[in-house]
């Protein structure tokens, strides 16, 4: 009989089957497990029912999924059920709301009068007493109503297409509380009015579940980007020609990215190595013009190109969150509780969209640098002297039905 070894990565359990009982998994097997898990960290449908009950036991919120897909022209509807115990409600009503908010500070700082949460979009529904909300019942509703029993009340939220997808900014080692970023939250609560700033809502009278709005790569992808540079040097009448290109315009998280590199070195200088980097730029457009760039990959390839020589090769890189765990403020796809995620997907901006509504814009750029040695009176030249840049789009593939 063979054996099966399992690794519990932070994404999922990865199994290896071996026909030889003496065969033990190697460090390379573990690395494959990490790449495989990040590659397959794709939100999918599940039969699991998500449930949260208020502290007083009067409200129980049911959802059938926590990932809702933005299909460009429409977004998956949020179908849920709220179980309500009407005992001792008094003059209070039962509300359920869906809010998209941008969080840019810790909750515990609110005690000093500062609010670090800004609602981008919010919608309320009164479920009890009945105020006329009668959604068309779906299979999801039927499943959740069976779980909730006779006291279950169905509801539906329709998410506008112009809202941002869920993005989390990676916290530092000492950061506590909810992470900064854009999140969506379904919340049920007891109150006299849906939104009265003078009414204090007790925590035990609420229950909430965080959900994610996600986006998949389109089915039809085009050809990749190409960049060229012709660089001349002092005391040299001929240049170095650098060309870099990608074979497609969208890459999936965890997949290797092959970069085709062509160099025509017509000088007498020597290219010592080729350096490839990927930078993530996060543009926080909601509350300030805050834009910052963080490196998520840096690799050097020992490719020597002599003077008056040509070079053509494909250099393969794989950007992974697993190699960037310590970088505070790095943009990630929305995270639920403590489960892991991946580098944030590239923000896709549709024509006519208000950028401020998107909250956080994420983009990537590949840089290919030739490390050229000067020699003589010129001395050494830095990698930035011969550099081309390629925009990179990182997304999740659309799951097969």
C-alpha positions in Angstrom: 0.0 0.0 0.0 1.1 3.5 -0.7 1.0 6.5 1.7 -0.6 9.9 1.6 1.0 12.9 3.3 -0.8 16.1 3.9 0.3 19.7 4.5 -2.1 22.2 6.0 -1.0 25.4 4.4 -2.8 28.6 5.5 -4.9 28.3 2.4 -6.0 24.7 2.4 -4.9 21.1 3.0 -2.7 19.8 0.1 -2.2 16.0 -0.2 0.6 14.1 -1.9 0.2 10.4 -2.7 3.2 8.2 -2.9 3.4 4.6 -4.0 6.6 3.9 -2.1 6.2 3.9 1.7 9.8 4.9 2.1 9.3 8.1 0.1 9.0 11.1 2.4 8.0 14.6 1.2 10.9 16.9 0.6 11.3 20.7 1.0 10.5 21.0 -2.7 7.2 19.2 -2.1 6.3 21.8 0.6 7.1 24.7 -1.7 4.8 23.1 -4.3 2.1 22.9 -1.7 2.4 26.7 -1.0 2.3 27.6 -4.7 -0.6 25.2 -5.3 -2.6 26.6 -2.4 -2.2 30.2 -3.4 -3.0 29.2 -7.0 -6.2 27.6 -5.9 -7.2 30.2 -3.3 -10.3 30.9 -5.4 -13.6 31.8 -3.7 -16.2 29.1 -4.6 -19.7 28.2 -3.8 -20.2 25.9 -0.8 -23.1 24.0 0.8 -22.2 25.4 4.2 -24.6 27.7 5.9 -23.2 30.7 7.7 -25.0 31.7 10.9 -24.6 34.4 13.6 -26.9 34.9 16.6 -27.2 38.1 18.6 -26.2 38.2 22.3 -29.8 38.4 23.5 -30.7 35.4 21.4 -33.6 37.2 19.6 -31.9 37.5 16.2 -30.2 34.8 14.1 -28.7 35.7 10.7 -28.3 33.1 8.0 -26.4 33.3 4.7 -25.7 30.6 2.2 -22.4 32.1 1.0 -20.0 34.9 1.8 -18.5 35.5 -1.7 -20.6 37.5 -4.2 -19.3 37.9 -7.7 -19.2 41.1 -9.7 -20.1 40.1 -13.3 -19.4 43.7 -14.6 -23.0 44.4 -15.6 -24.6 42.7 -12.5 -23.5 41.5 -9.0 -24.8 38.4 -7.3 -27.8 39.2 -5.1 -27.3 38.8 -1.3 -30.1 36.4 -0.4 -30.4 35.8 3.4 -32.8 34.9 6.2 -33.2 36.4 9.6 -34.8 34.4 12.4 -36.7 36.7 14.7 -38.0 36.1 18.2 -40.6 38.9 18.7 -40.8 38.5 22.4 -40.0 41.6 24.4 -39.3 43.9 21.5 -41.3 46.7 22.9 -41.4 49.7 20.5 -38.3 48.6 18.7 -38.2 47.3 15.2 -36.0 44.7 13.5 -33.7 45.9 10.8 -31.2 44.3 8.5 -28.7 46.3 6.6 -25.9 45.8 4.0 -23.1 48.3 4.2 -20.0 48.8 2.1 -17.4 50.8 4.1 -13.9 52.0 4.0 -12.0 51.4 7.2 -8.8 53.4 7.7 -8.2 53.2 11.5 -8.7 51.0 14.6 -12.1 50.7 16.3 -10.6 51.4 19.7 -9.6 54.9 18.7 -13.3 55.8 18.3 -13.5 56.3 22.1 -11.6 59.6 21.8 -14.1 60.9 19.3 -12.4 60.0 16.1 -14.2 57.8 13.5 -12.0 55.8 11.2 -14.8 54.2 9.2 -16.6 55.8 6.2 -19.7 54.3 4.7 -19.5 54.2 0.9 -23.0 52.7 0.4 -25.6 51.5 2.9 -29.2 50.1 2.6 -31.7 49.2 5.3 -34.7 46.8 5.3 -37.3 46.7 8.0 -38.2 43.0 8.5 -40.4 43.3 11.7 -43.1 44.5 12.0 -43.7 43.6 8.3 -43.1 46.7 6.2 -43.7 45.1 2.8 -40.3 43.7 1.9 -41.3 40.6 -0.1 -38.3 39.3 -2.2 -38.8 36.7 -4.9 -37.8 33.5 -3.1 -34.8 31.6 -4.5 -33.4 28.2 -3.9 -31.0 29.8 -1.4 -33.9 31.3 0.5 -35.7 28.0 0.6 -32.6 26.3 2.1 -32.1 29.0 4.7 -35.8 29.1 5.6 -35.7 25.4 6.4 -32.8 26.0 8.8 -34.5 29.0 10.4 -37.9 27.5 10.9 -41.2 29.3 11.2 -39.7 32.5 12.6 -37.5 33.0 9.5 -37.9 36.1 7.4 -36.3 36.2 3.9 -34.5 39.3 2.5 -32.5 40.3 -0.6 -30.0 43.0 -1.2 -28.9 44.1 -4.7 -25.3 45.4 -4.7 -24.7 48.2 -7.2 -22.1 47.5 -9.9 -20.2 50.7 -9.2 -19.0 49.6 -5.7 -15.5 48.5 -5.1 -14.4 44.9 -4.5 -13.3 43.8 -1.1 -9.7 44.8 -0.3 -7.7 44.3 2.9 -4.5 46.2 3.8 -2.1 43.7 5.4 -1.7 44.6 9.1 1.7 44.8 10.8 2.8 42.3 13.5 1.7 44.5 16.3 -1.6 45.8 14.8 -4.8 44.7 16.5 -8.5 44.8 15.6 -10.0 44.8 12.2 -7.7 45.5 9.3 -8.0 48.6 7.2 -9.5 48.3 3.7 -12.9 48.1 2.0 -15.4 45.6 3.4 -19.0 44.6 3.1 -21.1 43.6 6.1 -24.6 42.3 6.7 -25.9 43.4 10.0 -29.2 42.7 11.8 -30.2 44.8 14.8 -33.0 46.1 17.1 -33.8 49.8 17.0 -36.7 52.3 16.9 -35.3 53.8 13.6 -33.0 52.5 10.9 -30.5 55.3 11.4 -30.9 57.6 14.3 -27.5 59.1 15.5 -29.1 59.8 19.0 -30.3 56.2 19.5 -27.7 53.9 21.1 -27.9 50.3 19.9 -26.7 47.7 22.4 -24.1 45.3 21.1 -26.2 42.3 22.4 -29.1 43.5 20.1 -27.0 43.0 16.9 -25.5 40.2 14.8 -23.4 40.6 11.8 -21.5 38.7 9.0 -18.8 40.1 6.8 -19.1 39.1 3.1 -16.9 39.7 0.1 -17.5 41.3 -3.3 -15.1 39.6 -5.8 -14.3 39.8 -9.4 -13.1 37.1 -11.8 -11.0 37.5 -15.0 -13.0 37.8 -18.2 -13.1 34.8 -20.4 -11.6 36.5 -23.4 -8.1 37.8 -22.7 -5.9 39.5 -25.3 -2.3 39.5 -26.2 0.3 40.7 -23.6 2.1 44.0 -23.3 5.4 44.8 -24.9 8.0 47.5 -24.0 11.2 48.5 -25.8 14.2 50.7 -25.0 17.2 51.9 -27.0 19.9 53.2 -24.6 23.0 54.9 -25.7 26.0 55.4 -23.5 28.7 58.1 -23.3 31.7 57.5 -25.5 29.9 54.8 -27.4 28.3 55.4 -30.8 26.1 52.3 -30.6 23.3 51.5 -28.2 21.9 48.6 -26.2 18.4 47.5 -27.3 16.1 45.9 -24.7 12.7 44.4 -25.4 10.5 42.7 -22.9 7.0 41.2 -23.5 4.2 39.1 -21.9 2.3 36.5 -23.8 -1.1 37.5 -22.5 -2.7 40.5 -20.7 -4.1 38.7 -17.6 -2.4 36.3 -15.2 -3.9 34.3 -12.4 -2.8 34.4 -8.8 -0.1 31.8 -8.2 0.6 31.1 -11.8 4.1 31.5 -13.2 4.6 34.6 -15.4 7.0 34.1 -18.3 8.7 37.2 -19.6 10.3 37.1 -23.0 13.5 39.2 -23.0 15.5 40.2 -26.1 18.7 42.1 -25.8 20.9 43.4 -28.7 24.1 44.7 -27.2 26.0 46.7 -29.8 28.3 48.3 -27.3 31.5 47.0 -25.8 30.0 46.9 -22.4 29.0 43.7 -20.6 25.5 43.0 -19.1 26.4 41.2 -15.9 22.8 40.1 -14.9 19.1 40.8 -15.4 17.0 42.0 -12.5 13.2 41.6 -12.6 10.9 43.3 -10.0 7.1 43.6 -9.5 5.7 46.6 -7.7 2.2 46.9 -6.3 0.8 50.4 -6.3 -2.1 51.1 -4.0 -4.0 54.3 -4.6 -6.3 55.3 -1.7 -8.7 57.7 -3.4 -11.6 57.9 -1.0 -10.2 60.2 1.7 -6.9 61.5 0.4 -4.5 61.4 -2.5 -2.5 58.7 -0.8 -0.6 56.6 -3.2 2.2 54.2 -2.3 4.2 51.5 -3.9 5.5 48.2 -2.4 7.8 45.7 -4.0 6.3 42.2 -4.1 9.0 40.4 -6.1 12.7 40.9 -6.8 14.7 38.3 -8.6 18.1 38.5 -10.3 19.1 36.2 -13.2 22.8 35.5 -13.8 22.6 36.1 -17.5 25.9 37.5 -18.9 25.7 39.3 -22.3 29.0 40.2 -23.7 29.7 43.3 -25.8 28.5 43.1 -29.5 26.3 40.0 -28.7 22.6 39.2 -28.7 20.5 37.5 -26.1 17.0 35.9 -26.2 15.4 34.0 -23.4 12.3 33.6 -21.3 12.6 34.5 -17.6 9.8 33.1 -15.3 8.7 34.7 -12.1 5.8 34.0 -9.6 4.6 36.7 -7.2 3.2 35.2 -4.0 1.8 36.6 -0.8 3.7 33.8 1.0 6.9 35.7 0.3 5.5 39.1 1.5 3.9 38.3 4.8 5.8 41.0 6.8 5.0 43.9 4.6 2.6 46.2 6.4 0.0 48.0 4.2 0.3 45.6 1.3 -3.1 45.3 -0.5 -4.7 41.9 -0.4 -8.0 40.4 -1.6 -10.7 40.7 1.1 -10.1 38.5 4.1 -12.7 36.7 6.2 -11.7 36.3 9.9 -8.2 34.8 10.1 -8.3 32.8 6.9 -5.5 33.6 4.4 -5.9 35.2 1.1 -3.6 36.4 -1.7 -2.2 39.6 -3.2 -5.0 42.0 -4.2 -6.4 41.5 -7.6 -5.9 44.4 -10.1 -8.7 46.9 -10.0 -10.7 46.9 -13.2 -12.2 50.4 -13.9 -15.2 50.5 -16.1 -15.8 53.5 -18.3 -17.7 56.2 -16.5 -17.0 54.9 -13.0 -16.4 57.3 -10.1 -12.9 56.5 -8.9 -13.7 57.8 -5.4 -16.5 55.2 -5.0 -13.9 52.5 -5.5 -12.0 53.5 -2.3 -8.7 51.7 -3.1 -7.2 51.2 -6.6 -4.6 48.4 -7.0 -2.2 48.0 -10.0 1.0 46.2 -10.7 4.1 46.9 -12.8 6.9 44.6 -13.9 10.4 46.2 -14.3 13.1 44.5 -16.3 16.6 46.0 -15.6 19.9 45.3 -17.3 22.8 45.5 -14.9 25.5 46.9 -17.2 29.1 47.3 -16.2 30.9 50.3 -17.5 34.6 49.9 -17.0 37.3 52.5 -17.8 36.5 56.1 -17.0 32.8 55.5 -16.9 32.8 53.2 -13.9 29.9 50.9 -13.1 26.3 51.6 -14.2 23.2 50.9 -12.1 20.3 48.7 -13.0 18.0 51.7 -13.6 20.1 52.8 -16.6 18.5 50.2 -18.9 15.0 49.6 -17.7 11.6 48.8 -19.3 8.2 48.6 -17.6 5.2 46.4 -18.3 1.8 46.7 -16.7 0.6 43.5 -15.1 -3.0 42.4 -14.4 -3.4 39.8 -11.6 -6.9 38.2 -11.1 -8.7 35.0 -10.2 -9.9 32.7 -13.0 -13.6 32.2 -13.3 -14.5 28.8 -11.6 -15.9 26.1 -13.8 -19.6 25.6 -13.2 
